[in-house]
Amino acid sequence: MAEQTKYVLDEADLPTQWYNVIPDLPEPPPPPLHPGTREPVGPDDLAPLFPQALIAQEVATDRYVDIPEEVREVYRLWRPSPLYRARRLERVLGTPARIYYKYEGVSPVGSHKPNTAVPQAFYNAAEGVRRLTTETGAGQWGSALAFACAQYGLECEVWQVRASYDQKPYRKLMMETFGATVHPSPSELTESGRAILKQHPDSTGSLGIAISEAVEQAAQDPDARYALGSVLNHVLLHQTVIGEEALKQFELAGDTPDVLVGCTGGGSNFGGLAFPFLREKLAGRMDPVIRAVEPAACPSLTRGKYAYDFGDTAGLTPLLKMHTLGHEFIPDPIHAGGLRYHGMSPLISHIHELGLIEAIAIGQQECFAAGVRFARSEGIIPAPEPTHALAACIREALRCKETGEEKVILTALCGHAHLDLPAYGAYLAGDMVDDELSEATLEASLATLP
């Protein structure tokens, strides 16, 4: 009898609640501050950007939040997502470790992003919002929000980081197919964009700049709101369906993870997988090492400063206490566009400060080598973002090979690379380089902290 490699839940196992990790932490995270008064922001401060339901989730103190049936109805298009045991990769590596990956590439847009895009669109539509604005890097988030807006009859306007807009033209076409309007960022359409282009006419853009443009547009239109694909508490909350399903699937597998690894840019994929397992760890039911992996070119957790900073380049957002490289930092145009963000989720930053998770940074050549190795053994070409987690998984598996330990490793394969193949082309052609962030550049950027 063949060994089982795929663990699939029934539709009845689709989570009915999202998990809020904050009540289980030893201490709550620091609050966002108003950029003018430096006082904690209240619901009224966030109302121009978000519907009341999402504001309530952003500051929620309940451990669980019910998932509306209208959201679960859309979730059923692809959830529950499968958990795989990477037996072929294990054999290629010659490791005694057992490697599992939770595969989010089965969603309509090929990534984990609809887990939050769908509820965000739902709550906005329920409160009478007509249009959502947003930013996107690689285009995974923009595609997800465009899809979600189509489900609830909303207009969607996306500012895509110029580097990714040029590198990934098919993402733009996917967004437009779902009905979105897409602009390269920085653009001439906003004051924020024009200010950047005046200083840097050839700017490749950043998520911070694109956020400024999307926020500026939303704040000026009473019928519009802003949607964010990562970083904020309510976004990470929605993503916990990943970890909740994975816990049930590990029961089917009769296994328990010793090491949990996730890629981190803003933190939504990592938090979505890790938080339910962190709950189990804090309760003493398991004890996995939880490891965040980020790009060496944009290392907010490993080299950034834990400080209050703006979430965007123009300084339009509240001040967030987070690991940051400085809101004016513009990372090199690496291929993992979804990880090119100057700051880390305040919640993940806080959990890192508490010593509950660890973090490492890896260069993109090692990551793409891991992606190719995974594709040739497991048959899925990973998006550039999760190749960071796969590289860390392979490092851990090879350590097990040296020591003989039979560790259980879990990661989230948060998307496929069917629209990111030019990045693999650059790697296979030998044209990819590792851009290390210099200390001088980092110091100059951190000098801009408010």
N, C-alpha and C positions, 0 to 999 in steps of 0.2 A: 504494500500500500504506500503510495507516495506521501511524503511528509507534507504537512499543511504549510502553505506559504501565504495564504490570504485569509484574513479574518473580517467577515462582513456581518454587520448588524442588521436586524430587521427594521422596517420603517417604524415599528412600535417602539424601538429603542432610541428614536430621535429625541434629543434632550427637550424637556419642557421648560427648563430654566437656564439662565446664564448664571455663572458663578462670580461673585464679587469677593476678591481676595482680601480687601482692606480690613474687614472685621477680624480676620484671623491673624493679622500681623501684630508683632509686639508693640508697635506704635504706628499711628497714622502718618501718611506722607504730608509734607508741608503744603499749605494751600497755594493756589495761584494768586498773584497779586495784581492789582490794578496798576497799569503802567504810569498813571499820573499820580495817584495818591499813595501808592505802595501799600495799600490796605488790601486784605483778602477780598477777592471779587465775590459778588453776590449774583443771584439769578438774573437780576435786572441788567447787570453788566454783560451777560452772555446772551440775552434775549435777541439782540440784533443779528446774531450769528446762528443760533440753534433753537429748535423748538423746545417747548417746556419739558416734554417727556425725556428728551436727551439730556437736558440740563439736570433734571432730577436724577438720571442715571449717573451723570458725571460726579455728583456729590453723594451718591447712595451710601447708606450705612447698613442696609440689609445684606445678608450673606447671599441671598438668591433673588433674582429678578425674573418674573414670569415672561416667557416668550409668547407674544401674541400669536394666535392661531393663524392669522393672515400672513405672518412671517414664516411660520412653520410650513404653511402650504407651499410657499416658494422654495424654502429649504429642501422640500421633498424632491425637487428636480434632481438633486445630486447627493443629498445627505440621507443617512449617515455615509461618510466617506470610508474607503477601505483602509485597513492596516495590513501591511505586508511584512513578512520576514524575508530579509534579503539574503537568502541561502546561496544564490549564485555569486554574489559579491563576497560572502564569507569564504566560499571555496577559492575564489580568485586570490583573496588575501591570505589564505591559509591560516585563518585565525580561529581560535576556539570561542571567540566572542559570538554572541547572538545579536544580530543587528535588525532592528525593526524600523519601518518608516510609515508614518501616517500620511497618506497621499491626498493632498488637496487639489491636485490638478484635474480632478474629475468634475469640477464646477463648470458652469456654462462658459466662463471666460478663462478657465485654465489655472485658477489660483485660489487662495484662501480668502481673497478680498470680498467676495459677495457675502460672506458671513456677517459683515457689518454694513455693507452697502445696502442690503435689502432692508434691515430694520431702520437704518437712517432714512431711506426714501419713504418707507411706510409711515414713520412718525411725522415727517415733514408734510406728507400728503394729508395725513389725518388732521393736521392743524391748518390746512388751507394754503400752504406754501405752493407757489407756482413754478419756481425755478431754483435749482441747486447749482452753486459754483464750487469748483474744487481745483486742486492741483494734482499732478501725477508725475512720477519720475519715469520709470520704464513703461508705464502705461497700464500696468495691471490694475491699479486702483481706479484710474479713469475709466477703463473698460467695465469694471465691476459696477461703478456708480451709474454709468450709461445704461447698462443692463437693468439695474434696479429701478432707475427712473422710468424706463420703458414699462416696467410692471405696474407702476402706479400713476402713469400719465403726467410725469413731471418733465420740464425742460432741464437739460444738463449742459453746463458750459465748463470746459476743462482747459486749464493752462498747463501744458506739458513742458517740462524742462527741455530747453533747446537741444542739449546733447543727446537726450533720448529721442526727442522728436525727429532728429536727423538720423540717428542710428536705427530706429525701430519704426519705419513708416507703416507697417501693417497694424501696429497698435492703433495708430490714428484712424485707419480704415475700419478697424473693429469698433472703435468708439462711435464713429460716424454711422456705421451700420445700425447700431443700437439707438441712434438718433441724437447723439451729442454734437455740440459745436466745439472744435478743438483749436487752440491757439498755441504757437510756440512761445515760451517764456524765457527771457523777458520780452514783452511786447510793447507796442506803441499805444495799446488800448487803455492803459492805466497810468496814473501818476507814478506808481512804484516802478513799473516797467520802464517808463521813459527816463526816470532818474538813473536807473542802472545803465541803460543804453547810452545815455549822455556821457557817463564816466567810462564805460567799457562797451564800445559799439560791437565788439566781437564776442560778447559774453556767451559762454556755453550754458549759463543758467545754473540754478540750484533749486532744491525743493523749498528753501526758505524764501527765495524770490517769487516762485510760483504761488506759494501760500499768500504772500503779500498781495499779489494781483487778484487772487480769488476772493480773499477777505475784503479787499477794497470794493470790489464789484458787489458783493453781497450786502455790505453795510450801506450802500447807496440806493438799494432797491428794496422797498418795503415788502414786495412779494417774493423776495429771494432770501435764501439762507445759504450758509456755507456748510460743506460736509468734509470731514477729514478722515483719511484712510488709515491713520496710525496715531501713535503718541498719547492721545487722551484716554482717560479712564473708561469712558463709555465704549470706545472702540475696542479696547482690550477685553472688556466685559463680553461683548458680542462674540469675540473669537474663542471664548472658552468652550464653545461646543466641540472644538477640536480635541481638547484634553479630556473632556467628559466622555466623549465617545471612545477615546483611546483607553481610558481606564476600564471600560466594559470589555473592550477587545482584548486587553491583557488578561482579563479573567478567562475569556475563551481560550487564550493561548496557554494559560496556566503558568504565566511568567510575571516577573516584576522587574522594572528597569533599575539598573545600577547607575547608569549615566544617561542624562537627558540633554540633548544638544539642539540648539535652534539658532538660526541666523537672526541677526538684529540690525535694523536700520532705525526705524522709529519704535519698533518693539511689539507690534500687534501679533504677528505670527508666533514669535517666541512666547509672549505672554499667554496666547490662546492655548498653546500646548502645555506650557509649564505650570500655570497657576493651579489647575485642579490637582496636579501631582504635588505641588508645593503645599496645598491644603493637607494632602495625605501625609506628607513629610512632617509638617508642623504638628499633626495629630499623632505622630509616632507610628503610623501604620506602614510606612516604607521610608527608605532613606537614600534616595538617589542624589548623586551630584548633579547639579543643574548648571549647565554651561552655555553662556551666550557667546556667539561668534560674530565678529564684525569685520569689515574690510580694513586692511592696513592703511588704505588711503583716506579713510573716514572713521577714525577710531574714537568715537565719543566716550564709550565706557572705559576703555583702557588708557586713554591719554587725555581725555577731556577733563574739564574742571566741574566739580559739583557745585553749581551756583544758580542763582536766578538769572534767567535770560529770556529774550523774546523767542517765540516759536517761529517767527518769520524775519526776513531781512530788514524790512522797512520799519519794524517796531510797532505794528498795528495790533498785535495780539497781547493778551495778558502775559505777565512775567511768570515763567514756570521754573520751579526748582528742579534742575535736571543735570545730568552729565552733558556738557556742551563743549563744542569747539569754537563757540562764538557765532552769533547770529549773522555776521558778515562773512563767515567762512564759505568759500566756494570750492568744493572738492574737485579733484581731477575727474575728467569724464570717463570713469571706469564703466565697465559693461553692466555691473550690478546696479542699475539705475535706481532701484527701489531702496537701496541702502545708502544713498548719497544724501544723508540728512545731518545737519550740524548738531542736533540734539537727540538725546535718548528719552523715551517715555519717562515722565516724572515718577510714575509708579515703579517701573523697572529700575530706574536710578535709585530710588529709595530702598527697594529690596536689595539691590547690590550694596548700598551703604550699610544695610543691616547685616551683611555677610551671609545672606541666604542663597546667593547665586555667585558664580564666578564668571569671568569674561576673558576672552582672548581675541586677537586680531590676526588675520591671515591674508597674504597677498593674493592677487587674483590669478596668477599663473598656477599656483598650487590648487586653488579652488577649481579652475577649469580642468586641470588634470584629474581631479576627483570626479568632476562631472562626466568626463569622457569615460573614465573607468566604470562609473556607475551605469552609464548608458549602455556600454558594451556588455555588461553582465546582467543588468536588471531590465534593459529594454525601454527605459524611460529617459529621455533627455531632460535633465533638470534645468529649471530656470537659473540664470546666473546667481540669483540671491541664495537659494538653498545649497548651491555648491559650496558655500562657506561652511555650512553645517556638515555637509558630507565630507569635506576635507578634514574637519575635526573628528568626525566619526571614524574615518580611515586611520587617522593618527592613533586614536584610542584602540582600535581593533589591532593595529600592528604592535602596540605596546602589549596587548594581551597575548599576541603571538610570541613575544619575547619572554614574558613572565609566565605564560601558561594559564593565566586567569580566564575563567569563563564568564566574563562580564556580559550583562544584557544592556545593549545600547539602543536608545530610542531617539529618533529625530522626526521633524515634520518636513516632508517634501512639499513645500508650500505652493509649487506650481511647475508646469512644464515649460520648455523653451521653444515650442514650435514657432513662435514669432520672434525668437531671440537668436536664431541660427547665425546671423552675421557675427555675433560675438564668438561663437564656436569657430566660425571661419577664420577670424583673426587669430585665435589660439592655435588652430591646426596649421595655419600658414606661418607660424612663428613670429607674428607681428605684435603679439601682446606683450606689454611690459608691466612691471610692478612699480607703481608710483608710491614711494614712501613719503609720508608727511614729514617735512623737515621741522626741526625744533623752532627755527626762526619764523617759519610761516605760522606755526601754532601759537607762538608767543604773541605775534602781531595780531592774530585773530582774537585771542583771549583778551587782549588789551581793549577791545571794543565792548566788553561786558558792561551792562548798565550798572 
